[in-house]
Each structure stands twice: as C-alpha cells, then as structure tokens.
Amino acid sequence: MASIELPKELLPSDGRFGAGPSKVRAEALANLMDIAPSYLGTSHRQATVKDMVGRVRTGVSELFSTPEGYEVVLGNGGSTAFWEIATFGLIEKKSQHLSFGEFSSKFAQSSEMAPFLDDPVVISSETGTHPTAIAQHDIDLYGLTHNETSTGVMMDIARPTHDDGAPATGLVVVDGTSAAGGIQVDIAETDVYYFAPQKCFGSDGGLWIAIMSPAAIARSVAIGGSGRYIPPFLDLNIAIENSRLNQTYNTPALVTLALFADQLEWFNANGGLTWSAGRSTASSNILYEWAESSSVATPFVSKPEERSKVVGTIDFVDEIDAAEIAKALRANGIVDTEPYRKLGRNQLRISMFPGIEPEDVRSLTKCIDFVIGHLG
C-alpha cells in the first residue's frame, strides 16, 4: 500500500489514543519539571515524597466523594499485583468473579490457583457483553470489573442482591483500572475500588490504589491474624499501615506519583468526577455516533448501555483492513489505535480518557474516513 499523507487540517492536536500508558498532559510534565530538583532522587521516607503521597490520597478521596470510614490505600505494583494481594488478604474461603475479557479473568485465575481457598464461582459471558453477579450465601467476596479494557465493555457497579432484595454480605471488590476517573461510580456500592494510574490519570504504572471500606479493612486484619502465610510484598495490612503514614512499603515510582497527583488536582479543580467523566462521555458520543452512521464501521459492543465511555472498540467490514488503517494513522503521528492483541478482531481500539480532548476524537474519525477513502 502506498503511504497515505493526512491533510494537516484533519489531524488532532495530539495523536495519542492508547489504552495505557495513556496521553500525559504537557502541563503535568511542565509541573513535574518545576518540582524535579527538590523531589526526584529524594528519600521516600521524608516529607517531600510523603507530601506527594498525601496529595494523591486526598485527591482520590475528594474525586470519589469517599464515604465516611473508607480509606485510600496505595502500594507498589499495579492492578496485576492487587489481584494477588486480594487473593491472599481479602478472600476468606470462596469468591465469585465476573469474567468477560482478558483483564476481568485475571483475578478469577489467581483465586483458582490458591490452594488455601475453595474453588471460586466464575460467571462468564460472550465477548462484547458482561455477565451479572448472583448473590450467594456462601460467597464472601464478589470480584467485579467496572470496565473491560480489552473489549470496550463497561458495567454499572452495584452490590448483588438476593431474591428477597437483601444485599449480599460478601465484600464487593471492583477493578476500576481503566474506568476510574472517566466513568461515574458510587463508591458506597463497593468495599474495594482499586485501580492503577496509567489510564484516566495520565500517569505511569508501578502503583495500585484502593479505596477500602471499614468492612474490607476489618477483613484484611482478620485474615492477617489467621495464620495464613502472606508474602510481605503482598500483605495488604502492611500497605494499609504505610498508607496511613503517607508512604509505601517499598520505594514508589516518584514520577508516577507526581503525574497522578497533578491529574487528580486538575480534575478536582474543574468539577471533580462529574467533569472528568463528562469529558469521556462527550468523546464516546462522538465516536459511537460516527461508527453508527458509517457504512463500513460499527461499535463492537452491541448494547449502547454497555459501551465503554473510556475505551471504544470499533469493528470494520471484511473489505476494510483495520490493521492498514492503524498503520496509516501511525505513519501520520496518530498512535496506538490497534485492537487488543488477544481479541483478534478486525477493529480499532480508541481510548477516550478525560485527558484526551473530545474534539481530537472527532478529528480522529475524520482521519479514519480519509484513510478508508484512500485505501487501494
């Protein structure tokens, strides 16, 4: 295929549409450079870094209107680490997991392999949909996912209820990684809402954050005192204790913390979660309306209410090679629109995190149309 040069007037102001690591705002980088001499390369047990951890914890609490008694806990690793942390420190005996994509299946796999737990209940659904949790009296933890990054499916978060309307007694533990900050959530419907900052928060990896209810903290303390072996790096109680001191067990990634704090304060200064989620909603409306009106593209997720507001997956007809579209876009500085590698579909995956300008999403759709018109 001959190279396709996109007209400059069609190009978005920023060509980064990756699902993580995501676009980092230039303003956040400038602010990082301002504090770098007194912040980077300093001890994580001293005030400079502890103050940054405090900014993150305060910013998270403000953004999510944290209910009374809930605590913001953070630690080294990422969501991948937290699946293991929760397996060791939050499941008493038996968990239930909703599995509807690459990432939502991971926590279930961890609990399946744990020799000290009963086999979990895993409820799956067809790719491009999500299943529903079923309240059961023998379940002590429900593992939910707010947004499946691999497929672009989101689900409303609510406590499972029994047939008589009574709420389930198990902890509700929600992976919010790609949703947190870009999709509305009522934290009171969860006991743990955990995420990593390299998606909506325009930061890097190497950190997990969990908003924990009093019940979740009590569960962690009880399991910690039960005699169960827990590796120190995966010990949630150690993370809780350190977080209360505005520090982490091991040295954190300082750039990650600073970019995260900056994005949190940007969100909160402009209206909080209503504002940041509103930006993603505006972008997703642009993307899905374009796909629905196209003769060659369609939203992969068929139910509008399940279409992610932060990660859009768009299928193309067989006659149009989405890989060629992504290649042409990348050659013009529009990057990371390729589909999730294990999904194997003829589609593009486009992030619409709050840091991305909605008008840049509109420009992207025009660029895609231009490329399609010049594919030979």
C-alpha positions as CSV (number, residue, x, y, z in Angstrom):
1,M,0.0,0.0,0.0
2,A,1.3,3.4,-0.9
3,S,1.8,5.8,2.0
4,I,-1.2,8.0,2.8
5,E,-0.5,11.5,4.0
6,L,-3.2,13.1,6.0
7,P,-4.0,16.7,5.5
8,K,-2.7,18.8,8.4
9,E,-6.1,20.4,8.9
10,L,-7.6,17.0,9.7
11,L,-5.0,16.0,12.3
12,P,-5.9,16.0,16.0
13,S,-4.0,18.4,18.3
14,D,-2.5,15.3,20.0
15,G,-2.2,11.9,18.3
16,R,-2.1,9.7,21.4
17,F,-5.1,7.4,21.7
18,G,-3.5,4.5,23.6
19,A,-5.4,2.5,26.2
20,G,-2.4,2.7,28.6
21,P,0.0,4.1,29.1
22,S,-2.2,7.0,28.1
23,K,-1.7,10.5,27.0
24,V,0.2,12.6,29.5
25,R,-0.7,16.3,29.6
26,A,2.0,18.8,28.7
27,E,1.0,20.9,31.7
28,A,1.6,18.0,34.0
29,L,5.1,17.4,32.6
30,A,5.9,21.1,33.0
31,N,4.8,21.0,36.6
32,L,6.9,17.9,37.2
33,M,10.0,19.7,35.8
34,D,9.3,22.6,38.2
35,I,9.5,20.4,41.2
36,A,12.1,17.8,39.9
37,P,15.2,19.3,41.6
38,S,13.7,19.0,45.1
39,Y,11.5,15.9,44.5
40,L,13.2,13.4,42.2
41,G,16.0,11.4,43.7
42,T,14.9,12.0,47.3
43,S,14.0,9.6,50.1
44,H,10.5,8.2,50.0
45,R,10.5,8.3,53.8
46,Q,11.0,12.1,54.0
47,A,8.5,14.9,53.8
48,T,8.9,15.7,50.1
49,V,7.7,12.3,48.9
50,K,5.3,11.7,51.8
51,D,3.6,15.0,51.0
52,M,3.1,13.8,47.4
53,V,1.5,10.6,48.7
54,G,-0.7,12.7,50.9
55,R,-1.7,14.8,47.8
56,V,-2.7,11.6,46.0
57,R,-4.7,10.2,48.9
58,T,-6.5,13.5,49.4
59,G,-7.2,13.9,45.7
60,V,-8.6,10.4,45.4
61,S,-10.8,10.9,48.4
62,E,-12.1,14.2,47.0
63,L,-12.7,12.9,43.5
64,F,-14.7,9.9,44.5
65,S,-16.6,11.5,47.4
66,T,-15.3,8.8,49.7
67,P,-17.9,7.7,52.2
68,E,-17.2,8.1,56.0
69,G,-14.8,5.4,57.3
70,Y,-13.4,4.5,53.9
71,E,-9.6,4.8,53.5
72,V,-7.4,5.4,50.4
73,V,-4.6,2.8,50.4
74,L,-1.8,2.5,47.9
75,G,1.1,0.3,47.3
76,N,3.8,-0.9,44.9
77,G,2.9,-2.9,41.8
78,G,-0.3,-2.3,39.8
79,S,-3.6,-4.0,39.3
80,T,-1.8,-7.2,38.5
81,A,-0.2,-7.1,41.9
82,F,-3.6,-6.3,43.6
83,W,-5.2,-9.4,42.2
84,E,-2.7,-11.4,44.2
85,I,-3.0,-9.1,47.2
86,A,-6.7,-9.6,47.3
87,T,-6.4,-13.4,46.8
88,F,-4.1,-13.6,49.8
89,G,-5.7,-10.9,52.0
90,L,-9.4,-10.4,51.2
91,I,-10.9,-13.7,50.2
92,E,-11.8,-15.8,53.3
93,K,-12.9,-19.0,51.6
94,K,-14.9,-18.6,48.4
95,S,-15.2,-15.8,45.8
96,Q,-17.4,-15.2,42.8
97,H,-15.9,-13.5,39.7
98,L,-17.4,-12.0,36.6
99,S,-15.2,-12.8,33.6
100,F,-15.8,-11.0,30.3
101,G,-12.4,-10.3,28.8
102,E,-8.7,-10.6,29.2
103,F,-8.4,-8.5,32.4
104,S,-11.6,-9.4,34.3
105,S,-10.5,-13.1,34.1
106,K,-7.2,-12.5,35.9
107,F,-8.5,-12.2,39.4
108,A,-10.5,-15.3,38.9
109,Q,-7.4,-17.2,37.8
110,S,-5.5,-16.1,40.8
111,S,-8.2,-17.3,43.2
112,E,-8.5,-20.6,41.3
113,M,-4.8,-21.3,41.8
114,A,-4.8,-20.5,45.6
115,P,-4.5,-23.8,47.5
116,F,-5.9,-22.3,50.7
117,L,-9.2,-21.2,49.0
118,D,-12.3,-23.1,47.8
119,D,-12.8,-23.2,44.0
120,P,-14.4,-19.8,43.0
121,V,-17.6,-19.4,41.1
122,V,-16.8,-17.8,37.7
123,I,-19.6,-16.4,35.7
124,S,-18.7,-15.7,32.1
125,S,-20.4,-14.2,29.1
126,E,-19.9,-13.8,25.4
127,T,-17.1,-11.4,24.3
128,G,-18.6,-7.9,23.9
129,T,-21.1,-8.4,26.7
130,H,-20.9,-8.6,30.5
131,P,-22.5,-11.1,32.9
132,T,-24.4,-10.4,36.1
133,A,-23.3,-11.2,39.6
134,I,-25.6,-13.7,41.5
135,A,-25.9,-13.2,45.3
136,Q,-25.0,-16.4,47.2
137,H,-24.8,-17.0,50.9
138,D,-21.5,-18.9,50.7
139,I,-19.7,-16.2,48.8
140,D,-17.5,-13.9,50.9
141,L,-16.1,-11.8,48.0
142,Y,-17.5,-10.7,44.7
143,G,-14.9,-9.7,42.1
144,L,-16.3,-7.2,39.6
145,T,-14.8,-5.2,36.8
146,H,-16.0,-1.6,36.0
147,N,-14.6,-1.5,32.5
148,E,-13.1,-4.3,30.5
149,T,-10.2,-2.7,28.7
150,S,-9.7,-5.5,26.2
151,T,-13.2,-5.4,24.7
152,G,-14.6,-1.9,25.5
153,V,-17.4,-3.2,27.7
154,M,-18.4,-1.4,30.9
155,M,-20.9,-2.3,33.6
156,D,-22.8,-0.5,36.2
157,I,-21.4,-1.2,39.7
158,A,-24.0,-2.2,42.4
159,R,-24.0,-4.7,45.3
160,P,-25.5,-8.0,44.3
161,T,-28.9,-8.7,45.9
162,H,-30.7,-11.9,46.9
163,D,-34.1,-12.7,45.5
164,D,-35.7,-11.1,48.6
165,G,-33.9,-7.8,47.9
166,A,-31.4,-8.2,50.7
167,P,-27.9,-7.1,49.8
168,A,-25.2,-9.8,49.6
169,T,-23.0,-9.9,52.6
170,G,-19.7,-10.6,50.8
171,L,-17.2,-7.9,50.0
172,V,-17.7,-6.2,46.6
173,V,-14.2,-5.7,45.1
174,V,-14.1,-3.8,41.9
175,D,-11.3,-3.5,39.3
176,G,-11.7,0.1,38.2
177,T,-8.4,0.5,36.4
178,S,-9.4,1.9,33.0
179,A,-12.7,3.3,34.3
180,A,-11.6,5.2,37.4
181,G,-11.8,8.9,36.8
182,G,-13.7,8.5,33.5
183,I,-16.9,6.7,34.4
184,Q,-19.2,7.6,37.3
185,V,-19.3,5.2,40.2
186,D,-20.9,5.2,43.7
187,I,-18.1,4.1,46.0
188,A,-20.7,3.1,48.7
189,E,-21.7,0.3,46.3
190,T,-18.2,-1.2,46.7
191,D,-15.9,-2.3,49.5
192,V,-12.8,-2.0,47.5
193,Y,-12.5,0.0,44.3
194,Y,-8.9,-0.4,43.1
195,F,-7.1,0.9,40.0
196,A,-3.7,1.9,38.5
197,P,-3.0,5.4,37.4
198,Q,-1.7,4.9,33.8
199,K,-5.2,5.2,32.2
200,C,-7.6,8.1,33.1
201,F,-5.0,9.7,35.3
202,G,-2.4,10.3,32.7
203,S,0.4,8.8,34.7
204,D,2.7,5.7,34.6
205,G,2.5,2.2,36.1
206,G,4.0,0.7,39.1
207,L,1.4,1.7,41.6
208,W,-2.0,0.5,42.8
209,I,-4.7,2.5,44.7
210,A,-7.6,1.0,46.6
211,I,-10.5,2.8,48.2
212,M,-11.4,0.5,51.1
213,S,-14.5,0.3,53.3
214,P,-14.3,-0.4,57.0
215,A,-15.5,-4.0,56.3
216,A,-12.7,-4.6,53.8
217,I,-10.1,-3.3,56.3
218,A,-11.6,-5.5,59.0
219,R,-11.4,-8.5,56.7
220,S,-7.8,-7.8,55.9
221,V,-6.9,-7.5,59.6
222,A,-8.8,-10.8,60.4
223,I,-7.1,-12.8,57.6
224,G,-3.7,-11.3,58.6
225,G,-4.2,-12.6,62.1
226,S,-5.5,-16.1,61.0
227,G,-2.1,-17.7,60.4
228,R,-2.4,-17.7,56.6
229,Y,1.0,-17.1,55.0
230,I,1.1,-13.9,53.1
231,P,4.3,-12.7,51.4
232,P,5.2,-9.2,52.8
233,F,5.1,-7.6,49.4
234,L,1.5,-8.8,49.0
235,D,0.4,-8.1,52.6
236,L,-2.5,-5.7,52.4
237,N,-2.1,-4.9,56.1
238,I,1.4,-3.6,55.6
239,A,0.1,-1.4,52.7
240,I,-2.7,0.0,55.0
241,E,-0.2,0.8,57.8
242,N,2.2,2.5,55.5
243,S,-0.6,4.5,53.7
244,R,-1.8,5.9,57.0
245,L,1.8,7.3,57.2
246,N,1.6,8.7,53.6
247,Q,4.2,6.2,52.4
248,T,4.6,2.9,50.6
249,Y,6.3,-0.3,51.8
250,N,9.0,-0.1,49.1
251,T,10.3,2.9,47.2
252,P,7.5,4.1,44.9
253,A,7.9,5.4,41.3
254,L,8.1,9.2,42.0
255,V,7.2,10.3,38.6
256,T,4.1,8.2,38.7
257,L,3.0,9.8,42.0
258,A,3.6,13.3,40.7
259,L,1.8,12.9,37.4
260,F,-1.1,11.2,39.3
261,A,-1.4,14.0,41.8
262,D,-1.3,16.6,39.1
263,Q,-4.1,14.9,37.2
264,L,-6.3,14.4,40.3
265,E,-6.0,18.1,41.1
266,W,-6.8,19.1,37.5
267,F,-10.0,17.0,37.7
268,N,-11.0,18.3,41.1
269,A,-10.3,22.0,40.3
270,N,-12.6,21.7,37.3
271,G,-15.6,20.0,38.9
272,G,-14.5,16.6,40.0
273,L,-15.7,13.3,38.7
274,T,-18.8,14.9,37.1
275,W,-16.4,17.0,34.9
276,S,-13.8,14.3,34.1
277,A,-16.4,11.6,33.3
278,G,-18.3,14.2,31.3
279,R,-15.3,14.7,29.0
280,S,-15.1,10.9,28.4
281,T,-18.8,10.8,27.8
282,A,-18.6,13.6,25.2
283,S,-15.7,11.8,23.4
284,S,-17.6,8.4,23.4
285,N,-20.7,10.1,22.0
286,I,-18.6,11.4,19.1
287,L,-17.0,8.0,18.4
288,Y,-20.1,5.9,18.6
289,E,-22.3,8.3,16.6
290,W,-19.7,8.3,13.9
291,A,-19.5,4.5,13.8
292,E,-23.3,4.1,13.8
293,S,-23.5,6.4,10.8
294,S,-20.7,4.7,8.9
295,S,-21.3,2.2,6.1
296,V,-18.1,0.3,7.0
297,A,-17.8,0.6,10.8
298,T,-19.9,-0.4,13.7
299,P,-19.5,-0.4,17.5
300,F,-18.3,-3.8,18.6
301,V,-20.4,-3.8,21.8
302,S,-24.0,-4.1,20.6
303,K,-25.8,-2.8,23.7
304,P,-25.4,1.0,23.9
305,E,-25.6,0.9,27.7
306,E,-22.6,-1.5,27.8
307,R,-20.4,0.5,25.5
308,S,-17.4,1.9,27.4
309,K,-17.1,5.6,27.7
310,V,-13.3,5.4,28.0
311,V,-12.2,2.6,25.6
312,G,-14.1,2.4,22.3
313,T,-13.8,-0.8,20.2
314,I,-14.9,-0.3,16.6
315,D,-15.4,-3.2,14.1
316,F,-14.9,-2.9,10.3
317,V,-16.4,-4.8,7.4
318,D,-14.1,-7.5,6.0
319,E,-13.3,-5.4,2.9
320,I,-11.6,-2.8,5.1
321,D,-8.4,-3.9,6.9
322,A,-8.3,-2.2,10.3
323,A,-4.6,-3.0,10.6
324,E,-3.9,-0.9,7.5
325,I,-5.9,1.9,8.9
326,A,-3.9,1.8,12.1
327,K,-0.6,1.6,10.2
328,A,-1.6,4.7,8.1
329,L,-2.6,6.6,11.2
330,R,0.6,5.8,13.0
331,A,2.6,7.0,10.0
332,N,0.9,10.3,10.5
333,G,1.6,10.6,14.2
334,I,-1.8,9.1,15.4
335,V,-0.7,6.2,17.5
336,D,-1.9,3.2,19.5
337,T,-5.3,2.6,17.8
338,E,-4.6,-1.1,17.2
339,P,-7.0,-3.6,18.7
340,Y,-6.2,-5.6,21.8
341,R,-3.7,-8.2,20.6
342,K,-5.5,-11.3,22.0
343,L,-9.0,-10.3,20.9
344,G,-8.1,-10.9,17.2
345,R,-10.8,-8.8,15.6
346,N,-10.8,-6.5,12.5
347,Q,-11.2,-3.4,14.6
348,L,-9.6,-0.3,16.1
349,R,-9.4,0.3,19.9
350,I,-9.6,4.0,20.8
351,S,-9.1,5.4,24.3
352,M,-11.2,8.4,25.3
353,F,-9.8,9.1,28.7
354,P,-10.5,12.6,30.3
355,G,-7.1,13.9,29.3
356,I,-8.0,13.5,25.6
357,E,-9.8,16.4,24.0
358,P,-13.2,15.4,22.7
359,E,-12.5,17.4,19.5
360,D,-9.4,15.3,19.0
361,V,-11.7,12.2,18.9
362,R,-13.8,14.0,16.2
363,S,-10.6,14.7,14.2
364,L,-9.6,11.1,14.5
365,T,-12.9,9.9,13.0
366,K,-12.3,12.3,10.1
367,C,-8.8,10.9,9.6
368,I,-10.1,7.4,9.6
369,D,-12.6,8.3,6.9
370,F,-9.8,9.9,4.9
371,V,-7.6,6.8,5.1
372,I,-10.5,4.5,4.2
373,G,-11.2,6.6,1.1
374,H,-7.6,6.2,0.0
375,L,-7.1,2.5,0.7
376,G,-6.3,0.8,-2.5
